[in-house]
Amino acid sequence: MSEAQPEVLLGKLTRREFRQRMAGGELKACIIPVGALEQHLEHLAMEHDWRSVNHIAQAVAERLRPNVLIAQGLIAGVSEHHMRHHGTLSLRPGSFLSVLGDMIESMARAGFEHILVLNGHGGNTAPCRGVWDQYQRQAQANVHFLPYWEVLNEDDARELLVGGHTLPTDLPGHAQEFETAFALAAFAENVRTGMWTDQPDPKPAMATADVGREFIERIVTRVTTYLDDMLAGRRVAPIPPYFP
């Protein structure tokens, strides 16, 4: 029987286990995934953004095991633009940023010098980038914000997408070919393929699991490199100075 691998989810650890791994120098970086719980047209489950970003975070942490831990704690995001479709959960930007800031501070106080906020929802991007220097000052750590799809480029879109090659309209898009392919590859139970015909846009129906798997592999590989560069000191976010 093989020895169990070190846990990558913070919530699965006891306080003793966390304390021992941190004190021993094993834990070096923390991923804080953020996403959304919102409508994804007629064919994708509402959890898509949250589940997809956690899928990437888990794979990255496993590749960098045992040095990386995932701190889950914020499932909803800034989704006011989807609220006409009932069932969407939306946080006001101030509420979202306040909770995220508290999570970053919690991980910095726990001893993490490298913190990657991995984003899975486009609506979170502008609010986060607007205040990011405040988080860096408060944490006094190497704190980065990365929407996971930003490691992809026009060449990836041109090579893999059948229905369109425009960034960001088609990559990542919203419940279009890219996100549907991702879901087919990673959690196919969240895709209602019978609903494709009830939508005017044909692009979701062009998605395939094979394309989704290729996208996921490229994303995981590149996010892993991004975080590894943080750990090695090759990617350091300068902490903005305080005014004298």
DOTORTOR-543948 format. One record per residue (C-alpha): residue number from 1; x, y, z; residue in three letters. Coordinates in steps of 0.05 Angstrom, whole numbers, always signed. Each point is the difference from the previous one (the first is absolute). Example, Ala and Ser with C-alpha at 12.3 -4.5 7.8 and 13.67 -1.06 7.14 Angstrom:
BEGIN
PT     i        X        Y        Z    aa
PT     1     +246      -90     +156   Ala
PT     2      +27      +69      -13   Ser
//
This chain:
BEGIN
PT     i        X        Y        Z    aa
PT     1       +0       +0       +0   Met
PT     2      +30      +67      -21   Ser
PT     3      +12      +55      +50   Glu
PT     4      -53      +55       +0   Ala
PT     5      +20      +64      -35   Gln
PT     6       +2      +64      +41   Pro
PT     7      -67      +35       +0   Glu
PT     8       -9      +61      -46   Val
PT     9      -65      +27      +29   Leu
PT    10       +6      +44      +62   Leu
PT    11      -69      -20      +24   Gly
PT    12      +20      -73       +4   Lys
PT    13      +58      +13      +49   Leu
PT    14       -4       +2      +75   Thr
PT    15      +33      +58      +35   Arg
PT    16      +57      -45      +22   Arg
PT    17      +12      -25      -71   Glu
PT    18       +1      +71      -27   Phe
PT    19      +45      +24      +56   Arg
PT    20      +50      -56      -10   Gln
PT    21       +3       +8      -76   Arg
PT    22       +9      +75       +6   Met
PT    23      +51       -4      +56   Ala
PT    24      +40      -52      -39   Gly
PT    25       +5      +45      -60   Gly
PT    26      -40      -46      -45   Glu
PT    27      -56      +49      -16   Leu
PT    28      +24      +58      -41   Lys
PT    29      -58      +26      -42   Ala
PT    30      -74       +7       +5   Cys
PT    31      -52       +1      -56   Ile
PT    32      -65      +37      +15   Ile
PT    33      -51      -19      -54   Pro
PT    34      -56      +49      -14   Val
PT    35      -57      -10      -49   Gly
PT    36      -75       +9       -3   Ala
PT    37      -66      -36       +7   Leu
PT    38      -41      +27      -58   Glu
PT    39      -41      -18      -61   Gln
PT    40      +39      -32      -57   His
PT    41      -54       +0      -54   Leu
PT    42      -48      -58       -6   Glu
PT    43      +52      -56       -3   His
PT    44      +53      +10      +54   Leu
PT    45       -8       -7      +75   Ala
PT    46       +5      +65      +39   Met
PT    47      +61      -23      +39   Glu
PT    48      +44       +1      -63   His
PT    49      +46      +57      +17   Asp
PT    50      +12      -24      +71   Trp
PT    51      +10      -72      -20   Arg
PT    52      +45      +15      -59   Ser
PT    53      +47      +44      +40   Val
PT    54       +5      -52      +55   Asn
PT    55      +14      -53      -52   His
PT    56      +60      +40      -24   Ile
PT    57      +22      +17      +71   Ala
PT    58       -2      -73      +21   Gln
PT    59      +41      -23      -60   Ala
PT    60      +52      +54      +10   Val
PT    61       +6      -14      +75   Ala
PT    62       +9      -74      -14   Glu
PT    63      +56      +14      -50   Arg
PT    64      +35      +43      +52   Leu
PT    65      -16      -45      +59   Arg
PT    66      +16       +5      +58   Pro
PT    67      +17      +74       -4   Asn
PT    68      -68      +28      -19   Val
PT    69      -66       +3      +37   Leu
PT    70      -68      +22      -25   Ile
PT    71      -42      +45      +45   Ala
PT    72      -73       -4      -22   Gln
PT    73      -48      +48      +32   Gly
PT    74      -36      +45      -50   Leu
PT    75      -47      -34      -50   Ile
PT    76      -41      +60      -23   Ala
PT    77      +28      +58      -41   Gly
PT    78      -19      +67      -31   Val
PT    79      -58      -20      -46   Ser
PT    80      -49      +58       -2   Glu
PT    81       +1       -4      -76   His
PT    82      -33      -69       +5   His
PT    83      -54      +16      +51   Met
PT    84      -57       +3      -50   Arg
PT    85       +8      -76       -2   His
PT    86      -27      -20      +68   His
PT    87      +42      -50      +40   Gly
PT    88      +64      +38      -10   Thr
PT    89      +36      +19      +65   Leu
PT    90      +34      +68       -3   Ser
PT    91      +43      +37      +49   Leu
PT    92       +7      +75       -1   Arg
PT    93      +71      +18      -20   Pro
PT    94      +14      +28      +69   Gly
PT    95      -25      -63      +34   Ser
PT    96      +41      -45      -46   Phe
PT    97      +63      +41       +8   Leu
PT    98       -7       +4      +75   Ser
PT    99       -5      -75       +7   Val
PT   100      +56      -13      -49   Leu
PT   101      +44      +49      +36   Gly
PT   102      -13      -35      +66   Asp
PT   103      +18      -67      -31   Met
PT   104      +65      +27      -28   Ile
PT   105      +17      +30      +68   Glu
PT   106      -17      -66      +35   Ser
PT   107      +48      -38      -45   Met
PT   108      +55      +53       +8   Ala
PT   109       -8       -3      +76   Arg
PT   110       +4      -76       -4   Ala
PT   111      +70       +8      -29   Gly
PT   112       -9       -4      -76   Phe
PT   113      +48      +46      -37   Glu
PT   114      -28      -19      -68   His
PT   115      -75       +5      -12   Ile
PT   116      -34      -10      -68   Leu
PT   117      -72      +22       -7   Val
PT   118      -23      -43      -58   Leu
PT   119      -62      +28      -33   Asn
PT   120      -53      -38      -38   Gly
PT   121      -51      +55      -14   His
PT   122       +8      +61      -44   Gly
PT   123      -44      +45      +43   Gly
PT   124      +51       -5      +56   Asn
PT   125      +57      +26      -41   Thr
PT   126      -10      +76       -2   Ala
PT   127      -18       +7      +74   Pro
PT   128      +61      -40      +21   Cys
PT   129      +49      +37      -45   Arg
PT   130      -28      +66      +24   Gly
PT   131      +22      -13      +72   Val
PT   132      +57      -49       -8   Trp
PT   133      +53      +47      +26   Asp
PT   134      -38       +5      +65   Gln
PT   135       +2      -75      +10   Tyr
PT   136      +74       -2      -14   Gln
PT   137      +14      +55      +51   Arg
PT   138      -43      -34      +53   Gln
PT   139      +28      -70      -11   Ala
PT   140      +73      +21       -9   Gln
PT   141       +7      -62      -43   Ala
PT   142       +9      -23      -72   Asn
PT   143      -75       +4      -16   Val
PT   144      -23      -11      -72   His
PT   145      -67       +1      -35   Phe
PT   146       -8      -45      -61   Leu
PT   147      -63      -16      -40   Pro
PT   148      +18      -71      -22   Tyr
PT   149      -19      +11      -73   Trp
PT   150      +51      +56       -7   Glu
PT   151      +55      -51       -8   Val
PT   152      -32      -18      -67   Leu
PT   153      +12      +42      -62   Asn
PT   154      -25      +13      -70   Glu
PT   155      +39      -59      -28   Asp
PT   156      -35      -47      +49   Asp
PT   157      -68      +28      -21   Ala
PT   158      +16       -5      -74   Arg
PT   159      +24      -71       +7   Glu
PT   160      -54      -29      +44   Leu
PT   161      -64      +39       -7   Leu
PT   162      -46      -18      -58   Val
PT   163      -51      +55       +8   Gly
PT   164      +43      +61      +11   Gly
PT   165      +69      +26      +14   His
PT   166      -11      +67      +34   Thr
PT   167      +28      +19      +68   Leu
PT   168      -36       +9      +47   Pro
PT   169      -67       -9      -36   Thr
PT   170      +11      -74      -16   Asp
PT   171      +56      -14      +49   Leu
PT   172      -23       -6      +54   Pro
PT   173      -69      +24      -20   Gly
PT   174      -60      -17      +43   His
PT   175      -27      -70       -5   Ala
PT   176      +24       -3      -72   Gln
PT   177      +45      -50      -34   Glu
PT   178      +59       +7      +47   Phe
PT   179      -37       -7      +66   Glu
PT   180      -45      -55      -28   Thr
PT   181      +61      -39      -24   Ala
PT   182      +32       +9      +69   Phe
PT   183      -62      -28      +34   Ala
PT   184       -6      -58      -49   Leu
PT   185      +72      -20      +17   Ala
PT   186       +0      +11      +75   Ala
PT   187      -72       -8      +25   Phe
PT   188      -45      -22      -56   Ala
PT   189      -59      -10      +47   Glu
PT   190       -6      +76       +2   Asn
PT   191      -15       +4      -75   Val
PT   192      -72       -7      -24   Arg
PT   193      +13      -17      -72   Thr
PT   194      -74       -3      -16   Gly
PT   195       -6      +74      +14   Met
PT   196      +47      +22      -55   Trp
PT   197      -56       +3      -51   Thr
PT   198      -39      +48      +45   Asp
PT   199      +51      +56       -9   Gln
PT   200      +11      +45      -60   Pro
PT   201      +76       -3       +6   Asp
PT   202      +28      -63      -33   Pro
PT   203      +70       +5      +31   Lys
PT   204      -11      -42      +63   Pro
PT   205      -21      -59      -43   Ala
PT   206      +68       +3      -35   Met
PT   207      +37      -18      +65   Ala
PT   208      +33      -67      +10   Thr
PT   209      +31      -34      +60   Ala
PT   210      +65      -11      -39   Asp
PT   211       +8      +74      -11   Val
PT   212      -18      +13      +73   Gly
PT   213      +54      -48      +23   Arg
PT   214      +52      +35      -43   Glu
PT   215      -20      +68      +26   Phe
PT   216       +3      -25      +72   Ile
PT   217      +69      -31      -10   Glu
PT   218      +28      +65      -28   Arg
PT   219      -32      +41      +55   Ile
PT   220      +25      -45      +56   Val
PT   221      +70       -3      -29   Thr
PT   222       +5      +76       -7   Arg
PT   223      -31      +17      +67   Val
PT   224      +47      -51      +32   Thr
PT   225      +59      +36      -32   Thr
PT   226      -28      +67      +23   Tyr
PT   227       -4      -23      +73   Leu
PT   228      +66      -36       -4   Asp
PT   229      +31      +66      -23   Asp
PT   230      -30      +34      +61   Met
PT   231      +31      -53      +45   Leu
PT   232      +68       +6      -33   Ala
PT   233       +1      +76       +4   Gly
PT   234       -4       +9      -75   Arg
PT   235      -70      +32       +5   Arg
PT   236       -4      +50      +56   Val
PT   237      -55      +52       +7   Ala
PT   238      +33      +63      +28   Pro
PT   239      -36      +24      +63   Ile
PT   240      -22      +72      -13   Pro
PT   241      +33      +48      +49   Pro
PT   242      -36      +39      +54   Tyr
PT   243       +3      +75       -7   Phe
PT   244      +56      +29      +43   Pro
//
